[in-house]
């Protein structure tokens, strides 16, 4: 699975796989990389693995627009769920569960670290 992730996903810096917990952690290098749940699912499918959910950590800034709030990280935009109360236009790092069932990608934030990216 590690080989498939490195081959199919641009910018992969490290991969850690736990068979016991049935998880894969992928860290991306600094840079302008776009996260694609579809590409991730296709990559792990090469190893016969099915993704049940995504938990992501991401740093960026919050943008406000027409009653919607977005976490913006270089090329990535994640629509924040309604219960998120992060202030706009400030650097922030968050953890959360990603819902990719339909566009746009929605992020339910579970932890916040304010400060520099």
N, CA, C and O of each residue as an XYZ file, in Angstrom:
468
protein
N       0.822     -1.188      0.000
C       0.000      0.000      0.000
C       0.869      1.256      0.000
O       0.533      2.245     -0.651
N       1.979      1.220      0.724
C       2.862      2.386      0.761
C       3.361      2.748     -0.630
O       3.393      3.923     -0.995
N       3.744      1.752     -1.397
C       4.241      1.992     -2.754
C       3.146      2.621     -3.605
O       3.410      3.560     -4.356
N       1.941      2.122     -3.498
C       0.821      2.662     -4.280
C       0.543      4.110     -3.906
O       0.283      4.932     -4.784
N       0.592      4.436     -2.627
C       0.357      5.810     -2.183
C       1.439      6.739     -2.706
O       1.137      7.826     -3.198
N       2.674      6.331     -2.608
C       3.784      7.171     -3.077
C       3.743      7.362     -4.597
O       4.073      8.433     -5.106
N       3.338      6.321     -5.306
C       3.311      6.381     -6.766
C       2.137      7.229     -7.271
O       2.280      7.955     -8.255
N       1.003      7.144     -6.621
C      -0.207      7.797     -7.126
C      -0.474      9.191     -6.571
O      -1.189      9.976     -7.194
N       0.096      9.510     -5.398
C      -0.183     10.800     -4.770
C       1.042     11.697     -4.848
O       2.128     11.315     -4.411
N       0.868     12.875     -5.397
C       1.962     13.826     -5.513
C       2.280     14.451     -4.154
O       1.373     14.836     -3.415
N       3.559     14.547     -3.831
C       3.987     15.257     -2.635
C       4.037     14.442     -1.360
O       4.192     15.013     -0.281
N       3.911     13.135     -1.443
C       3.944     12.304     -0.237
C       5.350     12.338      0.356
O       6.329     12.015     -0.316
N       5.434     12.738      1.639
C       6.713     12.784      2.334
C       6.930     11.531      3.179
O       8.053     11.037      3.281
N       5.855     11.015      3.786
C       5.982      9.844      4.657
C       4.664      9.093      4.699
O       3.588      9.681      4.588
N       4.772      7.771      4.862
C       3.594      6.916      4.996
C       3.818      6.018      6.202
O       4.880      5.414      6.351
N       2.816      5.935      7.056
C       2.864      5.042      8.216
C       1.587      4.210      8.211
O       0.480      4.749      8.180
N       1.753      2.899      8.243
C       0.601      2.002      8.169
C       0.527      1.172      9.441
O       1.522      0.594      9.879
N      -0.671      1.118     10.030
C      -0.898      0.287     11.205
C      -1.947     -0.762     10.844
O      -3.130     -0.453     10.709
N      -1.497     -2.001     10.692
C      -2.450     -3.067     10.387
C      -3.331     -3.362     11.595
O      -4.500     -3.719     11.453
N      -2.758     -3.211     12.778
C      -3.519     -3.476     14.004
C      -4.701     -2.504     14.125
O      -5.814     -2.909     14.460
N      -4.445     -1.221     13.850
C      -5.518     -0.218     13.943
C      -6.250     -0.037     12.620
O      -7.242      0.689     12.548
N      -5.770     -0.683     11.594
C      -6.323     -0.580     10.241
C      -6.384      0.874      9.787
O      -7.421      1.368      9.345
N      -5.218      1.555      9.912
C      -5.115      2.949      9.503
C      -3.865      3.158      8.660
O      -2.904      2.393      8.734
N      -3.906      4.207      7.865
C      -2.738      4.657      7.117
C      -2.618      6.154      7.343
O      -3.587      6.896      7.179
N      -1.434      6.590      7.718
C      -1.180      8.022      7.893
C      -0.238      8.455      6.787
O       0.831      7.874      6.598
N      -0.651      9.486      6.056
C       0.158     10.015      4.971
C       0.473     11.466      5.291
O      -0.426     12.268      5.545
N       1.750     11.794      5.277
C       2.187     13.180      5.481
C       2.695     13.697      4.146
O       3.453     13.034      3.438
N       2.246     14.913      3.828
C       2.664     15.534      2.582
C       3.777     16.529      2.850
O       3.819     17.158      3.907
N       4.674     16.669      1.892
C       5.749     17.649      1.977
C       5.154     19.050      1.884
O       4.048     19.238      1.378
N       5.898     20.017      2.375
C       5.466     21.412      2.227
C       5.365     21.716      0.739
O       6.211     21.286     -0.045
N       4.348     22.442      0.357
C       4.217     22.801     -1.047
C       2.781     22.861     -1.493
O       1.852     22.709     -0.700
N       2.622     23.082     -2.760
C       1.318     23.274     -3.391
C       0.717     21.956     -3.858
O       0.589     21.737     -5.063
N       0.351     21.084     -2.947
C      -0.215     19.793     -3.315
C      -1.705     19.783     -3.022
O      -2.154     20.300     -1.999
N      -2.452     19.199     -3.918
C      -3.892     19.086     -3.739
C      -4.221     17.708     -3.182
O      -3.788     16.692     -3.725
N      -4.993     17.678     -2.090
C      -5.432     16.409     -1.539
C      -6.689     15.975     -2.276
O      -7.650     16.735     -2.397
N      -6.668     14.744     -2.766
C      -7.810     14.193     -3.480
C      -8.239     12.889     -2.814
O      -7.525     11.891     -2.912
N      -9.392     12.875     -2.138
C      -9.879     11.623     -1.562
C     -10.040     10.535     -2.619
O      -9.787      9.360     -2.352
N     -10.459     10.927     -3.815
C     -10.646      9.952     -4.895
C      -9.312      9.306     -5.273
O      -9.242      8.087     -5.432
N      -8.253     10.108     -5.419
C      -6.937      9.571     -5.751
C      -6.419      8.678     -4.624
O      -5.796      7.648     -4.882
N      -6.675      9.072     -3.378
C      -6.252      8.266     -2.228
C      -6.959      6.908     -2.255
O      -6.327      5.865     -2.088
N      -8.272      6.937     -2.467
C      -9.042      5.680     -2.523
C      -8.540      4.768     -3.647
O      -8.421      3.558     -3.455
N      -8.248      5.338     -4.811
C      -7.750      4.540     -5.933
C      -6.378      3.949     -5.617
O      -6.089      2.806     -5.972
N      -5.543      4.732     -4.952
C      -4.201      4.251     -4.620
C      -4.260      3.059     -3.675
O      -3.592      2.052     -3.910
N      -5.038      3.157     -2.626
C      -5.085      2.053     -1.663
C      -5.870      0.863     -2.210
O      -5.680     -0.266     -1.759
N      -6.743      1.108     -3.171
C      -7.483      0.007     -3.795
C      -6.530     -0.936     -4.525
O      -6.815     -2.126     -4.663
N      -5.387     -0.400     -4.999
C      -4.383     -1.248     -5.643
C      -3.886     -2.335     -4.692
O      -3.457     -3.405     -5.124
N      -3.952     -2.044     -3.381
C      -3.503     -3.020     -2.376
C      -4.689     -3.774     -1.770
O      -4.533     -4.480     -0.773
N      -5.866     -3.626     -2.367
C      -7.050     -4.323     -1.874
C      -7.635     -3.716     -0.613
O      -8.315     -4.404      0.148
N      -7.380     -2.433     -0.383
C      -7.852     -1.750      0.822
C      -9.001     -0.816      0.463
O      -8.994     -0.184     -0.593
N      -9.980     -0.736      1.348
C     -11.122      0.165      1.182
C     -11.066      1.230      2.280
O     -10.897      0.911      3.457
N     -11.210      2.490      1.887
C     -11.208      3.592      2.851
C     -12.614      3.756      3.415
O     -13.580      3.910      2.668
N     -12.718      3.720      4.742
C     -14.011      3.930      5.399
C     -14.217      5.371      5.803
O     -15.339      5.875      5.758
N     -13.132      6.050      6.202
C     -13.247      7.457      6.591
C     -11.890      8.129      6.518
O     -10.850      7.469      6.511
N     -11.918      9.460      6.464
C     -10.703     10.262      6.454
C     -10.672     11.125      7.702
O     -11.652     11.795      8.025
N      -9.557     11.111      8.395
C      -9.270     12.040      9.491
C      -8.076     12.840      9.008
O      -7.032     12.260      8.708
N      -8.205     14.174      8.923
C      -7.103     14.963      8.388
C      -6.640     16.016      9.381
O      -7.400     16.469     10.236
N      -5.381     16.391      9.245
C      -4.786     17.530      9.935
C      -4.345     18.474      8.838
O      -3.670     18.063      7.895
N      -4.720     19.734      8.954
C      -4.375     20.698      7.914
C      -4.187     22.083      8.519
O      -4.848     22.439      9.495
N      -3.277     22.864      7.929
C      -3.045     24.244      8.350
C      -3.386     25.167      7.193
O      -3.115     24.860      6.032
N      -3.975     26.284      7.522
C      -4.339     27.261      6.506
C      -4.995     28.456      7.159
O      -4.656     28.830      8.282
N      -5.930     29.050      6.453
C      -6.678     30.171      7.012
C      -8.166     29.976      6.714
O      -8.548     29.237      5.807
N      -8.979     30.655      7.497
C     -10.428     30.544      7.360
C     -10.925     31.682      6.479
O     -10.605     32.846      6.721
N     -11.702     31.349      5.466
C     -12.330     32.345      4.614
C     -13.831     32.294      4.820
O     -14.418     31.216      4.922
N     -14.443     33.453      4.880
C     -15.889     33.580      5.050
C     -16.486     33.990      3.719
O     -15.941     34.863      3.043
N     -17.591     33.381      3.330
C     -18.256     33.751      2.090
C     -19.685     33.289      2.067
O     -19.945     32.087      2.128
N     -20.622     34.210      1.981
C     -22.047     33.908      1.858
C     -22.506     32.826      2.830
O     -23.003     31.782      2.408
N     -22.346     33.064      4.096
C     -22.782     32.157      5.162
C     -22.038     30.830      5.177
O     -22.444     29.901      5.877
N     -20.964     30.730      4.422
C     -20.148     29.517      4.434
C     -18.749     29.882      4.890
O     -18.250     30.971      4.604
N     -18.120     28.957      5.606
C     -16.758     29.155      6.074
C     -15.895     28.035      5.492
O     -16.290     26.869      5.476
N     -14.726     28.412      5.020
C     -13.832     27.478      4.339
C     -12.463     27.484      5.005
O     -11.966     28.538      5.405
N     -11.856     26.310      5.124
C     -10.446     26.214      5.471
C      -9.709     26.146      4.136
O      -9.949     25.251      3.326
N      -8.810     27.105      3.920
C      -8.078     27.184      2.657
C      -6.604     26.920      2.943
O      -5.988     27.603      3.762
N      -6.043     25.920      2.259
C      -4.645     25.533      2.431
C      -4.017     25.395      1.055
O      -4.172     24.360      0.407
N      -3.322     26.408      0.608
C      -2.730     26.402     -0.734
C      -3.804     26.070     -1.765
O      -4.682     26.894     -2.018
N      -3.753     24.882     -2.364
C      -4.708     24.508     -3.417
C      -5.970     23.836     -2.882
O      -6.867     23.521     -3.663
N      -6.063     23.612     -1.584
C      -7.194     22.872     -1.017
C      -8.205     23.815     -0.371
O      -7.845     24.820      0.242
N      -9.478     23.461     -0.527
C     -10.568     24.205      0.121
C     -11.513     23.186      0.738
O     -12.005     22.280      0.065
N     -11.753     23.355      2.032
C     -12.646     22.452      2.757
C     -13.774     23.285      3.370
O     -13.519     24.232      4.114
N     -15.000     22.932      3.058
C     -16.153     23.602      3.644
C     -16.276     23.154      5.095
O     -16.352     21.958      5.376
N     -16.295     24.109      6.008
C     -16.395     23.777      7.429
C     -17.844     23.533      7.803
O     -18.747     24.199      7.298
N     -18.061     22.577      8.687
C     -19.411     22.291      9.138
C     -19.938     23.465      9.949
O     -19.163     24.294     10.423
N     -21.227     23.534     10.105
C     -21.889     24.665     10.747
C     -21.425     24.904     12.176
O     -21.449     26.043     12.643
N     -21.006     23.868     12.874
C     -20.664     24.066     14.281
C     -19.267     24.645     14.503
O     -18.891     24.920     15.642
N     -18.504     24.831     13.443
C     -17.167     25.409     13.566
C     -17.262     26.912     13.803
O     -18.026     27.605     13.130
N     -16.485     27.412     14.762
C     -16.529     28.842     15.106
C     -15.160     29.497     14.967
O     -14.830     30.389     15.748
N     -14.375     29.089     14.020
C     -13.030     29.624     13.849
C     -13.080     31.031     13.267
O     -13.889     31.307     12.380
N     -12.219     31.928     13.760
C     -12.219     33.303     13.251
C     -11.619     33.381     11.849
O     -10.659     32.672     11.548
N     -12.176     34.240     10.986
C     -11.670     34.344      9.616
C     -10.330     35.077      9.557
O      -9.966     35.825     10.464
N      -9.611     34.838      8.463
C      -8.372     35.550      8.124
C      -7.275     35.423      9.162
O      -6.473     36.343      9.327
N      -7.223     34.305      9.863
C      -6.152     34.048     10.809
C      -5.592     32.662     10.546
O      -6.347     31.736     10.249
N      -4.264     32.507     10.654
C      -3.694     31.172     10.454
C      -4.185     30.217     11.527
O      -4.332     30.588     12.691
N      -4.434     28.990     11.118
C      -4.960     27.996     12.045
C      -4.572     26.598     11.557
O      -4.469     26.356     10.354
N      -4.364     25.701     12.491
C      -4.164     24.288     12.168
C      -5.295     23.516     12.832
O      -5.600     23.743     14.002
N      -5.912     22.612     12.096
C      -7.062     21.880     12.611
C      -6.925     20.389     12.342
O      -6.169     19.961     11.470
N      -7.665     19.621     13.100
C      -7.874     18.201     12.855
C      -9.365     18.006     12.689
O     -10.160     18.717     13.305
N      -9.746     17.062     11.872
C     -11.170     16.829     11.715
C     -11.468     15.661     10.796
O     -10.585     15.085     10.160
N     -12.741     15.340     10.756
C     -13.225     14.246      9.914
C     -13.695     14.845      8.591
O     -14.474     15.797      8.562
N     -13.204     14.267      7.500
C     -13.509     14.764      6.168
C     -14.647     13.962      5.557
O     -14.608     12.732      5.529
N     -15.657     14.666      5.070
C     -16.780     14.033      4.379
C     -16.608     14.302      2.890
O     -16.723     15.442      2.441
N     -16.335     13.259      2.135
C     -16.105     13.403      0.697
C     -17.194     12.739     -0.136
O     -16.982     12.443     -1.312
N     -18.352     12.503      0.465
C     -19.420     11.804     -0.262
C     -19.977     12.609     -1.417
O     -20.448     12.032     -2.397
N     -19.934     13.946     -1.323
C     -20.405     14.806     -2.403
C     -19.641     16.120     -2.323
O     -19.281     16.562     -1.233
N     -19.392     16.745     -3.464
C     -18.679     18.024     -3.420
C     -19.557     19.100     -2.788
O     -20.782     19.033     -2.890
N     -18.963     20.064     -2.154
C     -17.535     20.207     -1.872
C     -17.130     19.335     -0.680
O     -17.976     18.838      0.063
N     -15.814     19.164     -0.517
C     -15.315     18.411      0.632
C     -15.683     19.158      1.903
O     -15.421     20.355      2.022
N     -16.299     18.443      2.869
C     -16.720     19.072      4.116
C     -15.843     18.582      5.251
O     -15.516     17.398      5.337
N     -15.463     19.514      6.127
C     -14.590     19.183      7.241
C     -15.295     19.481      8.557
O     -15.690     20.617      8.823
N     -15.445     18.454      9.366
C     -16.010     18.586     10.711
C     -14.817     18.691     11.672
O     -14.198     17.680     12.002
N     -14.501     19.896     12.113
C     -13.322     20.151     12.936
C     -13.518     19.568     14.337
O     -14.535     19.796     14.992
N     -12.510     18.810     14.773
C     -12.558     18.204     16.115
C     -11.504     18.794     17.052
O     -11.610     18.657     18.271
N     -10.476     19.457     16.480
C      -9.429     20.047     17.311
C      -8.828     21.228     16.559
O      -8.707     21.205     15.334
N      -8.451     22.270     17.318
C      -7.913     23.488     16.724
C      -6.628     23.902     17.424
O      -6.528     23.850     18.650
N      -5.658     24.309     16.639
C      -4.439     24.908     17.160
C      -4.252     26.232     16.434
O      -3.845     26.257     15.272
N      -4.549     27.326     17.116
C      -4.405     28.639     16.483
C      -2.945     29.048     16.512
O      -2.177     28.606     17.367
N      -2.574     29.902     15.561
C      -1.199     30.388     15.527
C      -0.640     30.303     14.141
O      -1.379     30.236     13.159
N       0.673     30.305     14.065
C       1.328     30.303     12.764
C       1.164     28.966     12.087
O       1.021     27.933     12.742
N       1.186     28.993     10.778
C       1.035     27.764      9.998
C       2.305     26.969     10.022
O       2.374     25.897      9.419
